[in-house]
């Protein structure tokens, strides 16, 4: 089996999983070693970004209270 076919087969297997199981599986695989993390990041960038999503700017994490609205004098 060629490398390209193997990568496509692995990607298909992960995409068929439910999202929460897929994210957990990718994180577990990447946590094994730095080489595994590089492998996932290089060959499956979409799965990697899904599993290790950075918080979106402008969204509250829920840990800090929302800022009070500024009073605008009229």
ZADO-1210 file (C-alpha; in nm, 4 decimals, padded with zeros to 6 digits):
<atoms>
<atom x="00.0000" y="00.0000" z="00.0000" code="UNK" pos="1"/>
<atom x="00.1441" y="00.3362" z="-00.0944" code="UNK" pos="2"/>
<atom x="00.1885" y="00.6158" z="00.1570" code="UNK" pos="3"/>
<atom x="-00.0833" y="00.8273" z="-00.0057" code="UNK" pos="4"/>
<atom x="-00.3384" y="00.5443" z="00.0124" code="UNK" pos="5"/>
<atom x="-00.2491" y="00.4766" z="00.3742" code="UNK" pos="6"/>
<atom x="-00.2936" y="00.8428" z="00.4683" code="UNK" pos="7"/>
<atom x="-00.6314" y="00.8555" z="00.2910" code="UNK" pos="8"/>
<atom x="-00.7450" y="00.5374" z="00.4675" code="UNK" pos="9"/>
<atom x="-00.6452" y="00.6739" z="00.8078" code="UNK" pos="10"/>
<atom x="-00.8190" y="01.0061" z="00.7381" code="UNK" pos="11"/>
<atom x="-01.1356" y="00.8263" z="00.6306" code="UNK" pos="12"/>
<atom x="-01.1313" y="00.6162" z="00.9461" code="UNK" pos="13"/>
<atom x="-01.1033" y="00.9237" z="01.1674" code="UNK" pos="14"/>
<atom x="-01.3685" y="01.1186" z="00.9743" code="UNK" pos="15"/>
<atom x="-01.6205" y="00.8365" z="01.0246" code="UNK" pos="16"/>
<atom x="-01.5857" y="00.8626" z="01.4040" code="UNK" pos="17"/>
<atom x="-01.8135" y="01.0860" z="01.6091" code="UNK" pos="18"/>
<atom x="-01.6487" y="01.4237" z="01.6698" code="UNK" pos="19"/>
<atom x="-01.5842" y="01.3855" z="02.0436" code="UNK" pos="20"/>
<atom x="-01.4299" y="01.0402" z="01.9963" code="UNK" pos="21"/>
<atom x="-01.2202" y="01.1659" z="01.7018" code="UNK" pos="22"/>
<atom x="-01.0842" y="01.4619" z="01.9004" code="UNK" pos="23"/>
<atom x="-01.0030" y="01.2415" z="02.1994" code="UNK" pos="24"/>
<atom x="-00.8313" y="00.9858" z="01.9769" code="UNK" pos="25"/>
<atom x="-00.6205" y="01.2485" z="01.7968" code="UNK" pos="26"/>
<atom x="-00.5172" y="01.4089" z="02.1265" code="UNK" pos="27"/>
<atom x="-00.4256" y="01.0710" z="02.2729" code="UNK" pos="28"/>
<atom x="-00.2203" y="00.9794" z="01.9653" code="UNK" pos="29"/>
<atom x="-00.0393" y="01.3152" z="01.9633" code="UNK" pos="30"/>
<atom x="00.0363" y="01.2909" z="02.3355" code="UNK" pos="31"/>
<atom x="00.2382" y="00.9704" z="02.2931" code="UNK" pos="32"/>
<atom x="00.5467" y="01.1411" z="02.1516" code="UNK" pos="33"/>
<atom x="00.6682" y="01.4498" z="01.9693" code="UNK" pos="34"/>
<atom x="00.7113" y="01.2434" z="01.6512" code="UNK" pos="35"/>
<atom x="00.3474" y="01.1344" z="01.6631" code="UNK" pos="36"/>
<atom x="00.2376" y="01.4955" z="01.7117" code="UNK" pos="37"/>
<atom x="00.4459" y="01.6050" z="01.4100" code="UNK" pos="38"/>
<atom x="00.2990" y="01.3177" z="01.2049" code="UNK" pos="39"/>
<atom x="-00.0596" y="01.4221" z="01.2795" code="UNK" pos="40"/>
<atom x="00.0210" y="01.7893" z="01.2237" code="UNK" pos="41"/>
<atom x="00.1945" y="01.7208" z="00.8898" code="UNK" pos="42"/>
<atom x="-00.0369" y="01.4677" z="00.7281" code="UNK" pos="43"/>
<atom x="-00.3716" y="01.5556" z="00.8880" code="UNK" pos="44"/>
<atom x="-00.3716" y="01.9336" z="00.9438" code="UNK" pos="45"/>
<atom x="-00.7526" y="01.9553" z="00.9482" code="UNK" pos="46"/>
<atom x="-00.7837" y="01.6853" z="01.2147" code="UNK" pos="47"/>
<atom x="-00.5009" y="01.8437" z="01.4145" code="UNK" pos="48"/>
<atom x="-00.6611" y="02.1872" z="01.4074" code="UNK" pos="49"/>
<atom x="-00.9946" y="02.0363" z="01.5105" code="UNK" pos="50"/>
<atom x="-00.8389" y="01.8560" z="01.8077" code="UNK" pos="51"/>
<atom x="-00.6149" y="02.1431" z="01.9178" code="UNK" pos="52"/>
<atom x="-00.8345" y="02.4401" z="01.8424" code="UNK" pos="53"/>
<atom x="-00.7216" y="02.7710" z="01.9821" code="UNK" pos="54"/>
<atom x="-00.9870" y="02.9813" z="02.1487" code="UNK" pos="55"/>
<atom x="-01.1482" y="03.2231" z="01.9074" code="UNK" pos="56"/>
<atom x="-01.0776" y="03.5852" z="01.9718" code="UNK" pos="57"/>
<atom x="-01.3710" y="03.7796" z="02.1012" code="UNK" pos="58"/>
<atom x="-01.5298" y="03.4836" z="02.2772" code="UNK" pos="59"/>
<atom x="-01.5497" y="03.4603" z="02.6527" code="UNK" pos="60"/>
<atom x="-01.4328" y="03.1411" z="02.8099" code="UNK" pos="61"/>
<atom x="-01.6962" y="03.1749" z="03.0774" code="UNK" pos="62"/>
<atom x="-01.4366" y="03.2151" z="03.3504" code="UNK" pos="63"/>
<atom x="-01.4319" y="03.5932" z="03.3483" code="UNK" pos="64"/>
<atom x="-01.7397" y="03.8057" z="03.3949" code="UNK" pos="65"/>
<atom x="-01.8575" y="03.9993" z="03.0905" code="UNK" pos="66"/>
<atom x="-01.7407" y="04.3570" z="03.0757" code="UNK" pos="67"/>
<atom x="-01.9864" y="04.6245" z="03.1751" code="UNK" pos="68"/>
<atom x="-02.1108" y="04.8379" z="02.8934" code="UNK" pos="69"/>
<atom x="-01.9677" y="05.1827" z="02.8844" code="UNK" pos="70"/>
<atom x="-02.2142" y="05.4553" z="02.9582" code="UNK" pos="71"/>
<atom x="-02.2309" y="05.6904" z="02.6644" code="UNK" pos="72"/>
<atom x="-02.3384" y="06.0425" z="02.7666" code="UNK" pos="73"/>
<atom x="-02.6202" y="06.1750" z="02.5555" code="UNK" pos="74"/>
</atoms>
